[in-house]
Amino acid sequence: MIGKMVKRALLGLALIAALACAVVGVRGYQMYRSALQDKGIDEAVAQLRAQPGYTPADELPQVYLDAVVAIEDHRFYTHCGIDIISICRAAWNDLRTMSLEEGGSTITQQVAKNLFLSQKKEFTRKVAEIFLAFDLEATYTKREILEFYVNSSYFGLGCTGIGQAAPAMLGVAPANMTLDQAALMAGVPNEPGLYSSDRQAAEARRDVVLMQMEKYGLMPKAASVY
């Protein structure tokens, strides 16, 4: 008798969870469609490229682009816009902590968020983000998407994009960043309020970026330090 009651309770919970997922999925899709009605992807990209300080990928040190991939999304060049492994890990951690602290977002998803959506942490936005990420991957190359990411990310101190942030925080143009400077700037968007104001914290984050570069084979051979 007790066994049947437990089974029914579990079935009920499973049905509630499935219904909740369906509702979130529908609302997320509606948010996605609404975002595209306000402005198309090409329009959003054109607006980004027109912003002061926008810096094309060809004018950025490759070591900086590699640092960003190493710390933000090391499977960037092999996934289709979403990283199932990261999503599952983040979902498990969020369930354990009953929070949305870990999102599992790829670089492409973060571009989608930066161009179209709010920064508010909610499941509906995550679904819309996924649909937009698929559209971005279907329309632009990986290098272009990476370029959009470094130009749309907020770095603190009122700076959006590496073209504004490098001169303000380092006193150099993005093209002239050293390895250490590139690694430092790659780590800042994770928590811009902290890393743009606390040099010690920023340098600690830089060291994490350098270790990730080494781990994933993205450290220039002559500069390997770990």
PECOR-V813668 format. One record per residue. RES is the residue in one small letter. NEAR is the number of other C-alpha atoms within 10 Angstrom. D_FIRST is the distance of its C-alpha to the first C-alpha in Angstrom with 2 decimals. Layout:
BEGIN
RES&NEAR&D_FIRST + RES&NEAR&D_FIRST
END
This chain:
BEGIN
m&5&0.00 + i&7&3.79 + g&8&5.34 + k&9&5.24 + m&10&6.39 + v&11&8.78 + k&11&10.01 + r&12&10.75 + a&12&12.43 + l&12&14.39 + l&12&15.39 + g&12&16.56 + l&12&18.53 + a&12&20.02 + l&12&21.16 + i&12&22.67 + a&12&24.42 + a&12&25.76 + l&12&27.04 + a&12&28.65 + c&14&30.34 + a&12&31.62 + v&13&33.07 + v&19&34.72 + g&18&36.08 + v&15&37.63 + r&17&39.11 + g&22&40.43 + y&20&42.10 + q&14&43.62 + m&21&44.97 + y&22&46.43 + r&14&48.16 + s&13&49.45 + a&17&50.90 + l&14&52.80 + q&10&54.11 + d&11&55.68 + k&13&57.39 + g&12&57.19 + i&19&56.80 + d&12&60.51 + e&12&61.44 + a&16&59.20 + v&16&60.72 + a&11&64.22 + q&11&63.65 + l&17&62.45 + r&17&65.50 + a&9&67.79 + q&15&66.62 + p&12&69.18 + g&17&68.91 + y&19&66.93 + t&20&67.54 + p&16&67.15 + a&19&65.46 + d&10&68.81 + e&11&70.24 + l&20&67.55 + p&17&67.63 + q&16&65.35 + v&21&64.22 + y&24&62.85 + l&19&60.89 + d&22&59.56 + a&30&58.59 + v&26&56.61 + v&23&54.70 + a&27&54.07 + i&21&52.54 + e&21&50.86 + d&19&49.68 + h&21&50.75 + r&18&49.25 + f&18&51.19 + y&12&53.40 + t&10&50.64 + h&14&47.90 + c&17&47.99 + g&26&47.71 + i&24&44.26 + d&20&43.10 + i&14&39.54 + i&11&39.47 + s&17&40.58 + i&16&38.22 + c&13&35.14 + r&13&36.39 + a&18&37.12 + a&19&33.77 + w&13&31.99 + n&16&34.33 + d&15&34.02 + l&10&30.21 + r&9&30.57 + t&11&33.18 + m&10&31.87 + s&13&35.39 + l&15&37.67 + e&12&40.16 + e&16&40.16 + g&19&40.84 + g&21&41.64 + s&23&44.47 + t&25&47.16 + i&26&50.83 + t&29&50.63 + q&26&47.77 + q&22&49.77 + v&26&52.77 + a&27&50.71 + k&23&49.59 + n&20&53.15 + l&21&54.74 + f&22&52.33 + l&18&49.56 + s&10&49.16 + q&10&48.27 + k&9&45.23 + k&13&42.07 + e&14&39.42 + f&16&37.19 + t&19&39.03 + r&21&42.31 + k&24&41.00 + v&20&40.14 + a&27&43.60 + e&28&45.11 + i&23&43.67 + f&19&45.13 + l&27&48.46 + a&25&48.44 + f&16&48.21 + d&15&51.17 + l&22&53.20 + e&18&52.66 + a&12&53.73 + t&13&56.85 + y&12&58.19 + t&12&58.75 + k&19&56.97 + r&14&60.23 + e&14&60.53 + i&24&56.96 + l&22&57.67 + e&22&60.87 + f&26&59.00 + y&22&56.61 + v&27&59.37 + n&27&61.25 + s&24&58.40 + s&22&56.77 + y&22&57.51 + f&28&59.24 + g&20&59.85 + l&14&63.24 + g&13&63.15 + c&21&63.37 + t&20&61.46 + g&25&62.13 + i&27&63.82 + g&22&67.21 + q&22&67.08 + a&26&65.19 + a&21&67.29 + p&15&70.58 + a&17&69.01 + m&18&67.09 + l&14&69.22 + g&11&72.58 + v&15&72.72 + a&16&72.21 + p&23&69.04 + a&17&71.20 + n&14&72.63 + m&21&69.44 + t&14&69.41 + l&18&66.41 + d&18&65.41 + q&19&65.91 + a&27&63.95 + a&30&61.01 + l&27&61.17 + m&30&61.18 + a&27&58.33 + g&26&56.14 + v&23&57.11 + p&22&55.00 + n&15&51.77 + e&14&52.62 + p&20&56.03 + g&15&56.31 + l&16&56.11 + y&23&57.96 + s&21&60.82 + s&13&61.62 + d&11&60.77 + r&13&62.87 + q&11&61.27 + a&14&57.78 + a&21&59.18 + e&19&60.80 + a&13&57.62 + r&22&55.86 + r&24&58.85 + d&16&58.32 + v&17&54.71 + v&25&56.05 + l&25&58.65 + m&21&56.05 + q&21&53.95 + m&24&57.12 + e&19&57.80 + k&13&54.24 + y&14&54.29 + g&13&57.89 + l&20&59.31 + m&21&61.72 + p&14&65.38 + k&9&66.43 + a&6&69.47 + a&10&67.41 + s&13&64.56 + v&10&64.07 + y&9&60.86
END
